[in-house]
Amino acid sequence: MLAPMTAYASAQGMPPISLRGNERTLTPEERECQKQIDNDYKAATSKVPDQKANDPWAAIRPAPSTPSPKKPTVAGPKKKQQ
């Protein structure tokens, strides 16, 4: 019974785990290279034409029906009831 209690206590003393790892700073040459890669990527993606929506059911689905426009009715002023 003493062993499980010590396991939990030792887990609290563990150093924190970082997901970032050992992150190093980039040299000016590496920054320039990364900036050039980013600019080339942006230039390449801007050349891709816009894709139109692909609707595989377009030929099967019926055309949307538009409701017929209602004729405006001319309503005169309401009469007061006494």
QUIWOJO-V646594 format. One line per field, one symbol per residue. phi: phi as a letter, one per 30 degrees, with the letter a starting at -180 (. if undefined). burial: I if it has 16 or more other C-alpha atoms within 10 Angstrom, else O. A space follows every 50 residues. Layout:
phi = ???
burial = ???
This chain:
phi = .dddddddddddddddccddicdcdddedddddddddddddddddddddd dddccdcddcdddddcddddddcccdddddcc
burial = OOOOOOOOOOOOOOOOOOOOOOOOOOOOOOOOOOOOOOOOOOOOOOOOOO OOOOOOOOOOOOOOOOOOOOOOOOOOOOOOOO
